[in-house]
Amino acid sequence: MLKDRWGLEIATDNPACIEGLNTFDTSFLTYGTTAAAVWEAARADPACVIAQAKAAALEMFLQTGESVTKARPWLRNAEPHLARATERERLWHAQVSAWVANDAETAIRLTEDIATRWPQDLAAVKMTQFHMFHVGDLAGMLRIAQAALPHHRDAAEMHGMLAFGLEEMNRLDEAEAAARQAIALKRCEPWAHHALAHVMETQGRCAEGLETMLGFSDCWAEKNSFMRSHNWWHAALFAIDADRPEDALRLYDEQVWGVWKDYSQDQVNAVALLARLEFAGLEIGNRWQDVADYIEKRGPEHVEPFLDAHYLLALSRAGRDAAAKELLRSLRNHVASQPEQLTTQIWRLVGLPLAEGVVAYGRGEWRQVYEKLPSALEGLQQIGGSHAQRDLFWQVWLQAGAKAGEKAAIKPHLERRLQDRPNVAKHRRELVTLLQV
């Protein structure tokens, strides 16, 4: 047996396999571009269970309709060798297998078990947060980070994870302190930049937030497409909040859209920013068409409700009615055919009404949006995405409510948004423009 970067035993005698595993973990934690090294690690030692499991995990991270199909062979490769693997490796295999089976509850239980019993394994802590985030278990995200902190006090990535968990639980001062601690340990810790952006966005610190993100932007050029485009997305949100949508549109064109147009998360960033730019009154030309070209190629995938809602908004806004109709039809069939488990409940109670409301918005059916979306908005946290990301769908509802003539009903919501963030110029404009629609 050899040991990995965490000092934990791996059932392999192949140094190349260990090197690939270490490279994957580092890339995973730092949002690097070398995660594919795990596929080479798995090929270097087909009997290494944890290498096969992490190779499968990487397929799942790509979030395509083929991810499950591509992940399964890696997991099957490991099965004859489970008996000789360490217990931690077997648990890694089991949690990825649960993920592939769309069993979020089991995946969370198993990854949290790994992170609790082997807290040295910081990649397991990150994976636990990932699974929890995608079903809205924000308290769990914070709990697992706090439990791991004593074992990784000198790791900037640990403090970045803690900062995001604190922010999502609305413990903003503590979140900012954790993010700044991460940055003090390593200036180019992009997840800490991300957590700091969330804090400042929630507090309405628009000018400071934009300046802060621009000040760290040199760190993102060599990161993977998600982290690079998403942190620039946050910078663009600050520009919109400051009622400078033209600056946000420039960031969209130069930084947010175009890094990896085929990737789900890059598409989500683009859709969410284009919608907000339209809410701000900008004409965005043919940009919906460009994004919809890539989304339409995906076809029905149903990886998670958060993604489908964005895809449907893009297709509808681009006038791709046939593609949107087919995706919605497929989604209804998908929900009806799934076994009764947590993810199915989320699809049925939140994902489907959200999807239907988004399509209605794209078609200009304001009354249907106003009436359809509230049931989804009540459980929106469960579809994954951060506070800032999920707020898109509240804005869709407010826009539709105004256009449906429900000004009296939406006015308290608009006033509350301004009260929560009194320095945000966008909210002052919304309060005037939407109530005049």
Residue, then its C-alpha position, 0 to 999 in steps of 0.5 A: m500500500l501507498k499513502d495519498r497526500w492526506g497521509l492515508e493508505i491506498a490499496t495500490d503499489n503504483p506511484a503513478c496512480i497516487e500521483g494522479l489521485n493527488t493531482f485530482d484532489t488538489s484540482f478539485l479543492t483549488y478549482g484547477t484544470t488538472a482534474a482529468a489526471v484521475w482518469e490516468a490514475a484509474r487506468a494506471d491501476p485498474a484495481c485501485v478502488i478509490a481511483q475508479a470511484k474518483a474517475a466516476a465522480l469526475e464524469m458526474f461533475l461534468q453534468t451531462g446526459e451521458s455522465v451516469t452512463k460514463a461513470r458506471p464502467w469506472l465503478r464496475n471496474a472497481e467491484p472485483h477489488l473491493a475486498r482488498a481496498t481500505e474501508r475509506e476507499r470502499l466508502w468512496h466507491a459507495q458514495v459515488s455509486a449512490w450519486v450515480a443512482n440519484d440517491a442524494e440522501t445515501a451519498i450525503r450520509l456516506t461522504e459525511d461518514i468519510a469526512t468524520r472518520w478521516p477528517q484529514d481527507l479534505a477532498a471528502v469534506k469538499m465532496t460532502q459540502f457539494h452533495m449537501f449544497h445540491v439539496g439545500d442542506l445549508a446547516g449540514m454544509l456548515r456543520i461538516a466544515q466546522a468539524a474539519l476545521p481543527h484538522h486543517r487550520d493552515a489550509a486556505e481551502m478549508h477556511g474558504m469552505l467554512a466561509f461559504g457555509l457560514e454565508e449560506m447560513n446568513r452568519l455574514d460577519e463570521a463568513e467574511a472573517a473566514a474568507r479573509q483568513a483564507i485569503a491571508l493564508k493564500r491570496c489566490e483562494p477563489w472559493a474565498h473570493h466567492a464567499l466574500a462576494h456573497v457576503m458583500e452582495t447580501q449586504g448591498r456593498c456594491a462598489e466595495g464588492l466590485e472593487t474587491m472582485l476586480g482586485f482578485s480577478d488576476c487569480w482566476a485566469e488559470k482556474n477552471s471555467f466554472m470558477r473563472s466565469h462564476n466569480w466574474w458573474h459575481a462581479a457583474l452582479f455588483a455592477i447591476d446592483a449599482d445600476r450600471p447594467e452596461d458595465a455588467l453586459r461588458l463583463y458578460d461579453e468579455q469574461v462570463w460567456g465564452v470560456w467553455k460554452d458546452y459546460s452546464q455551469d457556464q451556461v447557467n451563469a450566462v442565462a442568469l446574467l442575461a435575464r438580470l440584464e433584461f430585468a434592468g432594461l437592457e436590449i441584449g441583441n442575439r445573445w439569447q440565441d447564442v446561449a440557446d444554441y448550446i443548450e438546445k444541443r443538450g436535449p433532455e438530460h434532467v441532471e438537476p432541477f436548478l439546471d433545467a430551470h435555467y435551460l428552459l428560461a434560455l430556450s423560451r427567451a430565444g423563441r425555441d418553443a419546440a425545444a422548450k416544449e419537448l424539454l418540459r414534456s420529458l421533464r414531466n415524464h422523468v418526474a413520473s418515472q422516478p422512484e420515491q426518494l428525496t430527489t424525486q420529491i424535490w423534482r415533483l414539488v419544486g422542480l416541475p412547477l418552477a420549470e412550468g413557471v419559467v416556460a410561461y415567463g418566456r412565453g409572456e404568460w404573466r398571469q400563469v407565472y404569477e400563480k404557478l411560481p409561488s409553490a416552487l419558491e417556497g421550497l427553492q432552497q432544495i434545488g441547490g444554488s446559492h441565495a444569489q443564484r436562486d434570487l433569479f426566480w424571485q425576480v422572475w416572479l416579481q417581473a411577471g407580477a408587475k406585468a400581470g397587474e398585481k402591483a399591490a401584491i408585489k409592492p411589499h416584496l419590493e419594499r422589503r428588498l430595498q429595506d434589506r439592502p438600502n444602498v442598492a440602487k437597482h432596488r430603488r429603480e425596481l420599486v419605481t419601474l415595476l410599479q409603473v408597468 
